[in-house]
Amino acid sequence: MNTSGDRLKALLLECNLTSSDFAAHRDITPQHVNNWFKRGVPLARLDEIAELFCVHPRWLRTGEGPKHP
């Protein structure tokens, strides 16, 4: 997993969520989620997404450090 988008995709798989379900839950379009998969999670949304999945923001952003608090 090289990008935050890759890590987000893995988190969705772990939670058995589709990108469409996740998008609906966060009130964004599925295209936004697909863009995040390709380009990475925007820094403005990183803390929010990390908190939602109970992972460290640093891990989500860089893949470094422990995954869970």
Steps between C-alpha positions, in 0.01 A plus 500: 500500500670812380242776533234610742252402229629144507468494879146642483405230250641233733308646796177488302566135414570419865165654594314336210400842365472585133626835382137590419384415853786698649423797273133495597593484870735799467261695275743517209488356151647159415722685251662688790585169664642361177711815462627449853599144410705634208635827644492437873273626774498882507686643797189695598310171546783283633434546875127446451552176307767376744267562794214327323707182451683528835844518340787743549490791255875460446455136402219590260706780345840330477463134596755555779456428867234290666169459321277516805523727807 
